[in-house]
Amino acid sequence: MEENTPKVNTFNQPEQQPTHKYPGENKLTPDQLRQQAQEQLQAQNWSQAILYFSELSKQNEEDKEALIGLATALDAMGDYEALLETARRMLEAALNSAQGLAFKARALQKLERISEATIANDQALLLDTNLPLAWLNRSGLQLLQQRFPEALRSAQRAVTLAPDDARAWANQGVALLNFNRLNEALENFSKALELDPQNLFVLQMKGEILCRLGRMQEVIAVTREALLMHPGHTPSLIQAVQALRSLEMYDALKEVARELIAQVPDNLFAWENYMRAWRGLGLYEEADETLDQLLQLDPDSVRFWTLKADTLFRLERYREAARCSEHALRLDMEYAPALRLREKALKQMYQKREKAVLHTVNPQA
């Protein structure tokens, strides 16, 4: 359920691909290779760690430490096909390797081979009941299967065994969220972010809870952080739009809604909030143009036709407003907002006509 997110680029900067080059010309000794590999692993330089551990495992195919390090880095990079192959190598070297089985289960889970993952993980726990990765796997599998009480217990066990693993805290947070224990879930996601500040999944979950709690200023801060790491991330843009509209920050809402439209061009939520931003700014011509786009996407929406009627009314285009409200009433003859708008538009239209007639008869009136 939890996600490992590779480090990503900052806003508006091209993402730099890792350099997959083993410095073989330096002819490092095995001990030097191992030291470099561990340093890269600790620094979370996953691609470099993979290169050093791969070289170690080539030199000795049964090097358990190298295979575990390689599997750890591949897991963090999200390369689950390679992780599955590495787990296979671990099990060839040691048939009853609990860690090999746990890594195999993790790869299978991420590859959506859930039944196989469950079997492999159960075997790992039979061999080692205190293996943190196996409890993490179990909680993730149980979350996928919507077995939330069991998932919570497994995640609690994973947190106890590996309190520095952000993924365990994230899984515990997801389980608590499914029991609507929002404040406890929020604490778990915050703890996960302390351990892994660049975990996009956890940022998204934290933003979701803050939205539910109505803490919209904090939602903006969370989504800003997520979008700096991953520009164009649709769930974060949606959360930002929700928060900005709630806070009536229409200038910012206009920009974020426009960016959301660029990501999902036919999304009604994005276009509606873009229109709401124009209306909030008092720019009804622009709002009217945006409503035309909305009505192309959803021509049978009584609400959008009524909003168009209201926008035209504010522009003093009363005849058009009356026509749009009548169109809305053809879709739903009892829709009260459209009824009120039609009455107001007709009244203003007749008053305008009477003034025009009076001015024709008596120009000085």
BALOBA-1460 file (C-alpha; in Angstrom, 3 decimals):
// residues 365
<rec num="1" residu="m" x="0.000" y="0.000" z="0.000"/>
<rec num="2" residu="e" x="2.789" y="2.391" z="0.888"/>
<rec num="3" residu="e" x="4.886" y="3.736" z="-1.920"/>
<rec num="4" residu="n" x="8.591" y="4.296" z="-2.313"/>
<rec num="5" residu="t" x="9.128" y="7.421" z="-4.336"/>
<rec num="6" residu="p" x="12.508" y="8.070" z="-5.956"/>
<rec num="7" residu="k" x="13.974" y="11.512" z="-5.423"/>
<rec num="8" residu="v" x="12.573" y="13.911" z="-7.958"/>
<rec num="9" residu="n" x="13.500" y="17.280" z="-9.365"/>
<rec num="10" residu="t" x="12.603" y="20.684" z="-8.027"/>
<rec num="11" residu="f" x="9.963" y="22.833" z="-9.693"/>
<rec num="12" residu="n" x="10.615" y="23.736" z="-13.329"/>
<rec num="13" residu="q" x="13.991" y="22.044" z="-13.408"/>
<rec num="14" residu="p" x="14.695" y="19.100" z="-15.723"/>
<rec num="15" residu="e" x="14.937" y="15.819" z="-13.876"/>
<rec num="16" residu="q" x="18.488" y="14.556" z="-13.766"/>
<rec num="17" residu="q" x="18.868" y="10.874" z="-14.542"/>
<rec num="18" residu="p" x="21.264" y="8.908" z="-12.322"/>
<rec num="19" residu="t" x="24.649" y="8.124" z="-13.793"/>
<rec num="20" residu="h" x="24.870" y="4.349" z="-14.192"/>
<rec num="21" residu="k" x="28.631" y="4.101" z="-14.415"/>
<rec num="22" residu="y" x="30.697" y="1.810" z="-12.248"/>
<rec num="23" residu="p" x="34.112" y="3.349" z="-11.578"/>
<rec num="24" residu="g" x="35.888" y="0.156" z="-12.602"/>
<rec num="25" residu="e" x="38.991" y="2.000" z="-13.649"/>
<rec num="26" residu="n" x="39.736" y="2.624" z="-9.981"/>
<rec num="27" residu="k" x="40.019" y="-1.155" z="-9.414"/>
<rec num="28" residu="l" x="38.525" y="-1.043" z="-5.940"/>
<rec num="29" residu="t" x="39.170" y="-3.951" z="-3.630"/>
<rec num="30" residu="p" x="36.142" y="-5.933" z="-2.393"/>
<rec num="31" residu="d" x="36.387" y="-4.198" z="0.990"/>
<rec num="32" residu="q" x="36.498" y="-0.780" z="-0.675"/>
<rec num="33" residu="l" x="33.549" y="-1.747" z="-2.892"/>
<rec num="34" residu="r" x="31.579" y="-2.843" z="0.168"/>
<rec num="35" residu="q" x="32.368" y="0.373" z="2.011"/>
<rec num="36" residu="q" x="31.324" y="2.481" z="-0.977"/>
<rec num="37" residu="a" x="28.143" y="0.444" z="-1.412"/>
<rec num="38" residu="q" x="27.130" y="0.884" z="2.216"/>
<rec num="39" residu="e" x="27.883" y="4.611" z="2.119"/>
<rec num="40" residu="q" x="25.741" y="5.062" z="-0.994"/>
<rec num="41" residu="l" x="22.957" y="3.034" z="0.627"/>
<rec num="42" residu="q" x="23.031" y="5.164" z="3.773"/>
<rec num="43" residu="a" x="23.003" y="8.335" z="1.662"/>
<rec num="44" residu="q" x="20.015" y="6.963" z="-0.293"/>
<rec num="45" residu="n" x="21.932" y="7.253" z="-3.547"/>
<rec num="46" residu="w" x="20.091" y="4.200" z="-4.778"/>
<rec num="47" residu="s" x="21.396" y="3.974" z="-8.332"/>
<rec num="48" residu="q" x="25.029" y="4.176" z="-7.209"/>
<rec num="49" residu="a" x="24.398" y="1.659" z="-4.428"/>
<rec num="50" residu="i" x="22.934" y="-0.722" z="-7.012"/>
<rec num="51" residu="l" x="26.092" y="-0.473" z="-9.123"/>
<rec num="52" residu="y" x="28.451" y="-1.209" z="-6.216"/>
<rec num="53" residu="f" x="26.342" y="-4.051" z="-4.796"/>
<rec num="54" residu="s" x="25.899" y="-5.518" z="-8.290"/>
<rec num="55" residu="e" x="29.652" y="-5.581" z="-8.762"/>
<rec num="56" residu="l" x="30.122" y="-7.265" z="-5.378"/>
<rec num="57" residu="s" x="27.533" y="-9.919" z="-6.207"/>
<rec num="58" residu="k" x="29.203" y="-10.571" z="-9.576"/>
<rec num="59" residu="q" x="32.473" y="-11.221" z="-7.800"/>
<rec num="60" residu="n" x="30.757" y="-13.573" z="-5.357"/>
<rec num="61" residu="e" x="27.289" y="-14.794" z="-6.330"/>
<rec num="62" residu="e" x="26.614" y="-16.047" z="-2.798"/>
<rec num="63" residu="d" x="27.556" y="-12.779" z="-1.065"/>
<rec num="64" residu="k" x="24.504" y="-12.491" z="1.208"/>
<rec num="65" residu="e" x="25.278" y="-8.943" z="2.352"/>
<rec num="66" residu="a" x="25.691" y="-7.725" z="-1.237"/>
<rec num="67" residu="l" x="22.420" y="-9.322" z="-2.335"/>
<rec num="68" residu="i" x="20.521" y="-7.822" z="0.618"/>
<rec num="69" residu="g" x="21.983" y="-4.395" z="-0.110"/>
<rec num="70" residu="l" x="21.160" y="-4.749" z="-3.809"/>
<rec num="71" residu="a" x="17.575" y="-5.805" z="-3.009"/>
<rec num="72" residu="t" x="17.146" y="-2.888" z="-0.594"/>
<rec num="73" residu="a" x="18.282" y="-0.368" z="-3.207"/>
<rec num="74" residu="l" x="16.154" y="-1.921" z="-5.971"/>
<rec num="75" residu="d" x="13.124" y="-1.804" z="-3.681"/>
<rec num="76" residu="a" x="13.732" y="1.878" z="-2.974"/>
<rec num="77" residu="m" x="14.112" y="2.578" z="-6.704"/>
<rec num="78" residu="g" x="10.875" y="0.742" z="-7.453"/>
<rec num="79" residu="d" x="12.549" y="-1.705" z="-9.861"/>
<rec num="80" residu="y" x="10.447" y="-4.699" z="-8.851"/>
<rec num="81" residu="e" x="11.278" y="-6.986" z="-11.776"/>
<rec num="82" residu="a" x="14.964" y="-6.688" z="-10.867"/>
<rec num="83" residu="l" x="14.084" y="-7.097" z="-7.189"/>
<rec num="84" residu="l" x="12.273" y="-10.357" z="-7.957"/>
<rec num="85" residu="e" x="15.327" y="-11.648" z="-9.821"/>
<rec num="86" residu="t" x="17.611" y="-10.640" z="-6.928"/>
<rec num="87" residu="a" x="15.313" y="-12.408" z="-4.439"/>
<rec num="88" residu="r" x="15.512" y="-15.516" z="-6.637"/>
<rec num="89" residu="r" x="19.311" y="-15.342" z="-6.457"/>
<rec num="90" residu="m" x="19.133" y="-14.984" z="-2.664"/>
<rec num="91" residu="l" x="16.973" y="-18.113" z="-2.451"/>
<rec num="92" residu="e" x="19.303" y="-20.043" z="-4.758"/>
<rec num="93" residu="a" x="22.179" y="-19.182" z="-2.414"/>
<rec num="94" residu="a" x="20.130" y="-20.081" z="0.694"/>
<rec num="95" residu="l" x="16.874" y="-21.933" z="0.152"/>
<rec num="96" residu="n" x="15.479" y="-21.030" z="3.576"/>
<rec num="97" residu="s" x="16.414" y="-17.349" z="3.484"/>
<rec num="98" residu="a" x="13.649" y="-15.451" z="5.289"/>
<rec num="99" residu="q" x="14.920" y="-12.187" z="3.834"/>
<rec num="100" residu="g" x="14.981" y="-13.665" z="0.340"/>
<rec num="101" residu="l" x="11.369" y="-14.764" z="0.731"/>
<rec num="102" residu="a" x="10.373" y="-11.369" z="2.142"/>
<rec num="103" residu="f" x="11.987" y="-9.525" z="-0.776"/>
<rec num="104" residu="k" x="10.317" y="-11.968" z="-3.167"/>
<rec num="105" residu="a" x="6.958" y="-11.231" z="-1.520"/>
<rec num="106" residu="r" x="7.548" y="-7.510" z="-1.760"/>
<rec num="107" residu="a" x="8.351" y="-7.691" z="-5.471"/>
<rec num="108" residu="l" x="5.341" y="-9.914" z="-6.168"/>
<rec num="109" residu="q" x="3.061" y="-7.582" z="-4.219"/>
<rec num="110" residu="k" x="4.201" y="-4.566" z="-6.205"/>
<rec num="111" residu="l" x="3.791" y="-6.559" z="-9.422"/>
<rec num="112" residu="e" x="0.185" y="-7.248" z="-8.309"/>
<rec num="113" residu="r" x="0.712" y="-10.984" z="-7.925"/>
<rec num="114" residu="i" x="-1.031" y="-10.943" z="-4.576"/>
<rec num="115" residu="s" x="-1.630" y="-14.656" z="-3.963"/>
<rec num="116" residu="e" x="1.998" y="-15.532" z="-4.693"/>
<rec num="117" residu="a" x="3.169" y="-12.634" z="-2.531"/>
<rec num="118" residu="t" x="1.049" y="-13.818" z="0.401"/>
<rec num="119" residu="i" x="2.438" y="-17.353" z="0.192"/>
<rec num="120" residu="a" x="6.056" y="-16.159" z="0.028"/>
<rec num="121" residu="n" x="5.565" y="-13.729" z="2.896"/>
<rec num="122" residu="d" x="3.899" y="-16.333" z="5.116"/>
<rec num="123" residu="q" x="6.890" y="-18.592" z="4.506"/>
<rec num="124" residu="a" x="9.244" y="-15.768" z="5.499"/>
<rec num="125" residu="l" x="7.379" y="-15.246" z="8.781"/>
<rec num="126" residu="l" x="7.464" y="-18.969" z="9.534"/>
<rec num="127" residu="l" x="11.248" y="-18.780" z="9.282"/>
<rec num="128" residu="d" x="11.628" y="-15.478" z="11.175"/>
<rec num="129" residu="t" x="8.749" y="-14.064" z="13.198"/>
<rec num="130" residu="n" x="10.708" y="-10.871" z="13.920"/>
<rec num="131" residu="l" x="11.545" y="-9.879" z="10.347"/>
<rec num="132" residu="p" x="10.429" y="-6.238" z="9.885"/>
<rec num="133" residu="l" x="10.089" y="-6.428" z="6.089"/>
<rec num="134" residu="a" x="7.784" y="-9.428" z="6.354"/>
<rec num="135" residu="w" x="5.463" y="-7.584" z="8.766"/>
<rec num="136" residu="l" x="5.556" y="-4.546" z="6.494"/>
<rec num="137" residu="n" x="4.613" y="-6.785" z="3.571"/>
<rec num="138" residu="r" x="1.834" y="-8.420" z="5.541"/>
<rec num="139" residu="s" x="0.289" y="-5.073" z="6.498"/>
<rec num="140" residu="g" x="0.454" y="-3.909" z="2.882"/>
<rec num="141" residu="l" x="-1.143" y="-7.098" z="1.578"/>
<rec num="142" residu="q" x="-3.893" y="-6.901" z="4.184"/>
<rec num="143" residu="l" x="-4.595" y="-3.298" z="3.254"/>
<rec num="144" residu="l" x="-4.922" y="-4.320" z="-0.384"/>
<rec num="145" residu="q" x="-7.352" y="-7.028" z="0.689"/>
<rec num="146" residu="q" x="-9.254" y="-4.479" z="2.845"/>
<rec num="147" residu="r" x="-8.628" y="-6.526" z="5.984"/>
<rec num="148" residu="f" x="-8.145" y="-3.412" z="8.045"/>
<rec num="149" residu="p" x="-8.104" y="-4.769" z="11.642"/>
<rec num="150" residu="e" x="-5.412" y="-7.307" z="10.688"/>
<rec num="151" residu="a" x="-3.549" y="-4.666" z="8.670"/>
<rec num="152" residu="l" x="-3.440" y="-2.362" z="11.681"/>
<rec num="153" residu="r" x="-2.032" y="-5.093" z="13.917"/>
<rec num="154" residu="s" x="0.593" y="-6.033" z="11.318"/>
<rec num="155" residu="a" x="1.588" y="-2.401" z="10.801"/>
<rec num="156" residu="q" x="1.903" y="-1.913" z="14.563"/>
<rec num="157" residu="r" x="4.224" y="-4.908" z="14.670"/>
<rec num="158" residu="a" x="6.261" y="-3.497" z="11.771"/>
<rec num="159" residu="v" x="6.585" y="-0.135" z="13.548"/>
<rec num="160" residu="t" x="7.724" y="-1.875" z="16.743"/>
<rec num="161" residu="l" x="10.373" y="-3.867" z="14.895"/>
<rec num="162" residu="a" x="11.496" y="-1.044" z="12.546"/>
<rec num="163" residu="p" x="10.625" y="2.354" z="14.070"/>
<rec num="164" residu="d" x="12.868" y="4.100" z="11.536"/>
<rec num="165" residu="d" x="11.038" y="2.689" z="8.506"/>
<rec num="166" residu="a" x="8.751" y="5.359" z="7.054"/>
<rec num="167" residu="r" x="6.775" y="2.713" z="5.173"/>
<rec num="168" residu="a" x="5.671" y="1.024" z="8.388"/>
<rec num="169" residu="w" x="4.341" y="4.330" z="9.754"/>
<rec num="170" residu="a" x="2.611" y="4.995" z="6.434"/>
<rec num="171" residu="n" x="0.866" y="1.623" z="6.475"/>
<rec num="172" residu="q" x="-0.232" y="2.188" z="10.041"/>
<rec num="173" residu="g" x="-1.581" y="5.584" z="8.995"/>
<rec num="174" residu="v" x="-3.561" y="4.078" z="6.107"/>
<rec num="175" residu="a" x="-5.061" y="1.453" z="8.414"/>
<rec num="176" residu="l" x="-6.066" y="4.099" z="10.976"/>
<rec num="177" residu="l" x="-7.547" y="6.250" z="8.217"/>
<rec num="178" residu="n" x="-9.849" y="3.394" z="7.269"/>
<rec num="179" residu="f" x="-11.206" y="3.446" z="10.832"/>
<rec num="180" residu="n" x="-11.722" y="7.230" z="10.474"/>
<rec num="181" residu="r" x="-9.189" y="7.842" z="13.250"/>
<rec num="182" residu="l" x="-8.042" y="10.948" z="11.450"/>
<rec num="183" residu="n" x="-5.822" y="12.589" z="14.056"/>
<rec num="184" residu="e" x="-3.946" y="9.360" z="14.786"/>
<rec num="185" residu="a" x="-3.531" y="8.706" z="11.067"/>
<rec num="186" residu="l" x="-2.218" y="12.248" z="10.625"/>
<rec num="187" residu="e" x="0.371" y="11.690" z="13.359"/>
<rec num="188" residu="n" x="1.558" y="8.523" z="11.599"/>
<rec num="189" residu="f" x="1.883" y="10.234" z="8.218"/>
<rec num="190" residu="s" x="3.745" y="13.132" z="9.842"/>
<rec num="191" residu="k" x="6.136" y="10.654" z="11.441"/>
<rec num="192" residu="a" x="6.615" y="8.920" z="8.079"/>
<rec num="193" residu="l" x="7.493" y="12.265" z="6.512"/>
<rec num="194" residu="e" x="10.046" y="12.970" z="9.233"/>
<rec num="195" residu="l" x="11.782" y="9.768" z="8.167"/>
<rec num="196" residu="d" x="11.225" y="10.184" z="4.423"/>
<rec num="197" residu="p" x="10.391" y="13.813" z="3.544"/>
<rec num="198" residu="q" x="10.156" y="13.110" z="-0.185"/>
<rec num="199" residu="n" x="7.544" y="10.361" z="-0.030"/>
<rec num="200" residu="l" x="4.898" y="11.648" z="-2.424"/>
<rec num="201" residu="f" x="2.298" y="9.055" z="-1.404"/>
<rec num="202" residu="v" x="2.525" y="10.067" z="2.247"/>
<rec num="203" residu="l" x="2.307" y="13.767" z="1.376"/>
<rec num="204" residu="q" x="-0.842" y="13.011" z="-0.604"/>
<rec num="205" residu="m" x="-2.385" y="11.082" z="2.296"/>
<rec num="206" residu="k" x="-1.507" y="13.847" z="4.757"/>
<rec num="207" residu="g" x="-3.124" y="16.391" z="2.453"/>
<rec num="208" residu="e" x="-6.267" y="14.249" z="2.227"/>
<rec num="209" residu="i" x="-6.628" y="14.107" z="6.011"/>
<rec num="210" residu="l" x="-6.022" y="17.841" z="6.397"/>
<rec num="211" residu="c" x="-8.752" y="18.450" z="3.795"/>
<rec num="212" residu="r" x="-11.144" y="16.293" z="5.797"/>
<rec num="213" residu="l" x="-10.248" y="18.191" z="8.956"/>
<rec num="214" residu="g" x="-10.771" y="21.534" z="7.230"/>
<rec num="215" residu="r" x="-7.187" y="22.681" z="7.894"/>
<rec num="216" residu="m" x="-6.853" y="24.253" z="4.472"/>
<rec num="217" residu="q" x="-3.837" y="26.487" z="5.108"/>
<rec num="218" residu="e" x="-1.874" y="23.365" z="6.013"/>
<rec num="219" residu="v" x="-3.193" y="21.635" z="2.891"/>
<rec num="220" residu="i" x="-1.694" y="24.421" z="0.803"/>
<rec num="221" residu="a" x="1.689" y="23.963" z="2.473"/>
<rec num="222" residu="v" x="1.619" y="20.182" z="1.922"/>
<rec num="223" residu="t" x="0.570" y="20.435" z="-1.724"/>
<rec num="224" residu="r" x="3.163" y="23.123" z="-2.405"/>
<rec num="225" residu="e" x="5.841" y="20.772" z="-1.079"/>
<rec num="226" residu="a" x="4.504" y="17.883" z="-3.175"/>
<rec num="227" residu="l" x="4.340" y="19.974" z="-6.342"/>
<rec num="228" residu="l" x="7.861" y="21.301" z="-5.873"/>
<rec num="229" residu="m" x="9.056" y="17.698" z="-5.874"/>
<rec num="230" residu="h" x="6.686" y="16.484" z="-8.560"/>
<rec num="231" residu="p" x="5.259" y="19.265" z="-10.770"/>
<rec num="232" residu="g" x="1.936" y="18.374" z="-12.325"/>
<rec num="233" residu="h" x="1.055" y="15.704" z="-9.739"/>
<rec num="234" residu="t" x="-2.702" y="15.508" z="-10.304"/>
<rec num="235" residu="p" x="-3.865" y="14.433" z="-6.791"/>
<rec num="236" residu="s" x="-1.848" y="17.263" z="-5.217"/>
<rec num="237" residu="l" x="-3.256" y="19.784" z="-7.701"/>
<rec num="238" residu="i" x="-6.778" y="18.623" z="-6.831"/>
<rec num="239" residu="q" x="-6.105" y="19.046" z="-3.114"/>
<rec num="240" residu="a" x="-4.633" y="22.500" z="-3.722"/>
<rec num="241" residu="v" x="-7.699" y="23.524" z="-5.721"/>
<rec num="242" residu="q" x="-9.994" y="22.353" z="-2.906"/>
<rec num="243" residu="a" x="-8.030" y="24.332" z="-0.323"/>
<rec num="244" residu="l" x="-7.700" y="27.515" z="-2.383"/>
<rec num="245" residu="r" x="-11.397" y="27.581" z="-3.236"/>
<rec num="246" residu="s" x="-12.325" y="27.019" z="0.405"/>
<rec num="247" residu="l" x="-10.096" y="29.934" z="1.419"/>
<rec num="248" residu="e" x="-11.416" y="32.104" z="-1.462"/>
<rec num="249" residu="m" x="-7.887" y="32.659" z="-2.755"/>
<rec num="250" residu="y" x="-9.098" y="33.179" z="-6.303"/>
<rec num="251" residu="d" x="-5.922" y="34.443" z="-7.968"/>
<rec num="252" residu="a" x="-4.026" y="31.364" z="-6.868"/>
<rec num="253" residu="l" x="-7.037" y="29.162" z="-7.593"/>
<rec num="254" residu="k" x="-7.091" y="30.392" z="-11.185"/>
<rec num="255" residu="e" x="-3.451" y="29.448" z="-11.729"/>
<rec num="256" residu="v" x="-3.642" y="26.044" z="-10.065"/>
<rec num="257" residu="a" x="-6.910" y="25.160" z="-11.834"/>
<rec num="258" residu="r" x="-5.295" y="26.125" z="-15.139"/>
<rec num="259" residu="e" x="-2.384" y="23.808" z="-14.371"/>
<rec num="260" residu="l" x="-4.817" y="21.033" z="-13.472"/>
<rec num="261" residu="i" x="-6.591" y="21.527" z="-16.810"/>
<rec num="262" residu="a" x="-3.231" y="21.114" z="-18.549"/>
<rec num="263" residu="q" x="-2.860" y="17.728" z="-16.831"/>
<rec num="264" residu="v" x="-6.462" y="16.535" z="-17.297"/>
<rec num="265" residu="p" x="-8.014" y="18.605" z="-20.129"/>
<rec num="266" residu="d" x="-11.525" y="17.096" z="-19.937"/>
<rec num="267" residu="n" x="-11.860" y="17.154" z="-16.162"/>
<rec num="268" residu="l" x="-15.083" y="18.864" z="-15.026"/>
<rec num="269" residu="f" x="-13.696" y="19.564" z="-11.544"/>
<rec num="270" residu="a" x="-10.749" y="21.467" z="-13.031"/>
<rec num="271" residu="w" x="-12.866" y="23.528" z="-15.438"/>
<rec num="272" residu="e" x="-15.518" y="24.300" z="-12.821"/>
<rec num="273" residu="n" x="-12.950" y="25.627" z="-10.376"/>
<rec num="274" residu="y" x="-11.293" y="27.633" z="-13.143"/>
<rec num="275" residu="m" x="-14.704" y="29.194" z="-13.773"/>
<rec num="276" residu="r" x="-15.244" y="29.747" z="-10.020"/>
<rec num="277" residu="a" x="-11.928" y="31.579" z="-9.848"/>
<rec num="278" residu="w" x="-13.003" y="34.002" z="-12.614"/>
<rec num="279" residu="r" x="-16.340" y="34.597" z="-10.874"/>
<rec num="280" residu="g" x="-14.610" y="35.096" z="-7.538"/>
<rec num="281" residu="l" x="-12.431" y="37.749" z="-9.145"/>
<rec num="282" residu="g" x="-15.505" y="39.450" z="-10.625"/>
<rec num="283" residu="l" x="-14.362" y="38.692" z="-14.182"/>
<rec num="284" residu="y" x="-17.652" y="37.446" z="-15.585"/>
<rec num="285" residu="e" x="-16.740" y="37.615" z="-19.285"/>
<rec num="286" residu="e" x="-13.944" y="35.113" z="-18.663"/>
<rec num="287" residu="a" x="-16.245" y="33.041" z="-16.461"/>
<rec num="288" residu="d" x="-18.829" y="32.963" z="-19.256"/>
<rec num="289" residu="e" x="-16.246" y="31.715" z="-21.760"/>
<rec num="290" residu="t" x="-15.188" y="28.998" z="-19.322"/>
<rec num="291" residu="l" x="-18.814" y="27.968" z="-18.836"/>
<rec num="292" residu="d" x="-19.071" y="27.388" z="-22.582"/>
<rec num="293" residu="q" x="-16.258" y="24.855" z="-22.248"/>
<rec num="294" residu="l" x="-17.986" y="23.235" z="-19.282"/>
<rec num="295" residu="l" x="-21.219" y="22.909" z="-21.224"/>
<rec num="296" residu="q" x="-19.389" y="21.258" z="-24.099"/>
<rec num="297" residu="l" x="-18.145" y="18.667" z="-21.629"/>
<rec num="298" residu="d" x="-21.485" y="18.266" z="-19.830"/>
<rec num="299" residu="p" x="-24.335" y="19.719" z="-21.941"/>
<rec num="300" residu="d" x="-27.067" y="18.240" z="-19.738"/>
<rec num="301" residu="s" x="-25.971" y="19.816" z="-16.457"/>
<rec num="302" residu="v" x="-28.803" y="21.908" z="-15.051"/>
<rec num="303" residu="r" x="-26.331" y="23.423" z="-12.610"/>
<rec num="304" residu="f" x="-23.928" y="24.645" z="-15.291"/>
<rec num="305" residu="w" x="-26.771" y="26.113" z="-17.372"/>
<rec num="306" residu="t" x="-27.989" y="27.933" z="-14.277"/>
<rec num="307" residu="l" x="-24.503" y="29.229" z="-13.532"/>
<rec num="308" residu="k" x="-24.262" y="30.482" z="-17.105"/>
<rec num="309" residu="a" x="-27.616" y="32.237" z="-16.680"/>
<rec num="310" residu="d" x="-26.395" y="33.835" z="-13.449"/>
<rec num="311" residu="t" x="-23.118" y="34.932" z="-15.079"/>
<rec num="312" residu="l" x="-24.975" y="36.507" z="-18.017"/>
<rec num="313" residu="f" x="-27.353" y="38.211" z="-15.592"/>
<rec num="314" residu="r" x="-24.380" y="39.805" z="-13.830"/>
<rec num="315" residu="l" x="-23.178" y="41.000" z="-17.240"/>
<rec num="316" residu="e" x="-26.634" y="42.590" z="-17.732"/>
<rec num="317" residu="r" x="-27.283" y="40.332" z="-20.718"/>
<rec num="318" residu="y" x="-30.793" y="39.628" z="-19.468"/>
<rec num="319" residu="r" x="-32.314" y="38.109" z="-22.601"/>
<rec num="320" residu="e" x="-29.501" y="35.536" z="-22.847"/>
<rec num="321" residu="a" x="-29.759" y="34.894" z="-19.111"/>
<rec num="322" residu="a" x="-33.481" y="34.181" z="-19.481"/>
<rec num="323" residu="r" x="-32.831" y="31.775" z="-22.363"/>
<rec num="324" residu="c" x="-30.184" y="29.886" z="-20.393"/>
<rec num="325" residu="s" x="-32.386" y="29.617" z="-17.312"/>
<rec num="326" residu="e" x="-35.212" y="28.316" z="-19.532"/>
<rec num="327" residu="h" x="-32.840" y="25.717" z="-20.963"/>
<rec num="328" residu="a" x="-31.971" y="24.679" z="-17.394"/>
<rec num="329" residu="l" x="-35.683" y="24.351" z="-16.592"/>
<rec num="330" residu="r" x="-36.198" y="22.095" z="-19.595"/>
<rec num="331" residu="l" x="-33.669" y="19.790" z="-17.973"/>
<rec num="332" residu="d" x="-35.286" y="20.103" z="-14.531"/>
<rec num="333" residu="m" x="-38.510" y="22.121" z="-14.410"/>
<rec num="334" residu="e" x="-38.439" y="22.304" z="-10.602"/>
<rec num="335" residu="y" x="-34.838" y="23.478" z="-10.165"/>
<rec num="336" residu="a" x="-35.345" y="26.445" z="-7.827"/>
<rec num="337" residu="p" x="-32.186" y="28.472" z="-8.687"/>
<rec num="338" residu="a" x="-33.094" y="28.382" z="-12.400"/>
<rec num="339" residu="l" x="-36.689" y="29.409" z="-11.620"/>
<rec num="340" residu="r" x="-35.493" y="32.392" z="-9.609"/>
<rec num="341" residu="l" x="-32.993" y="33.439" z="-12.274"/>
<rec num="342" residu="r" x="-35.569" y="33.206" z="-15.055"/>
<rec num="343" residu="e" x="-37.935" y="35.424" z="-13.066"/>
<rec num="344" residu="k" x="-35.197" y="37.974" z="-12.300"/>
<rec num="345" residu="a" x="-33.907" y="38.014" z="-15.884"/>
<rec num="346" residu="l" x="-37.383" y="38.492" z="-17.375"/>
<rec num="347" residu="k" x="-38.130" y="41.267" z="-14.909"/>
<rec num="348" residu="q" x="-34.913" y="43.120" z="-15.771"/>
<rec num="349" residu="m" x="-35.459" y="42.499" z="-19.483"/>
<rec num="350" residu="y" x="-38.972" y="44.058" z="-19.372"/>
<rec num="351" residu="q" x="-37.769" y="46.980" z="-17.252"/>
<rec num="352" residu="k" x="-34.982" y="47.625" z="-19.732"/>
<rec num="353" residu="r" x="-37.453" y="47.473" z="-22.607"/>
<rec num="354" residu="e" x="-39.833" y="49.897" z="-20.840"/>
<rec num="355" residu="k" x="-37.002" y="52.360" z="-20.260"/>
<rec num="356" residu="a" x="-36.039" y="52.138" z="-23.932"/>
<rec num="357" residu="v" x="-39.660" y="52.819" z="-25.010"/>
<rec num="358" residu="l" x="-39.960" y="55.709" z="-22.564"/>
<rec num="359" residu="h" x="-36.726" y="57.225" z="-23.840"/>
<rec num="360" residu="t" x="-38.035" y="56.964" z="-27.437"/>
<rec num="361" residu="v" x="-41.280" y="58.731" z="-26.552"/>
<rec num="362" residu="n" x="-39.686" y="61.311" z="-24.304"/>
<rec num="363" residu="p" x="-35.925" y="61.557" z="-24.890"/>
<rec num="364" residu="q" x="-35.592" y="64.098" z="-22.063"/>
<rec num="365" residu="a" x="-37.237" y="61.834" z="-19.507"/>
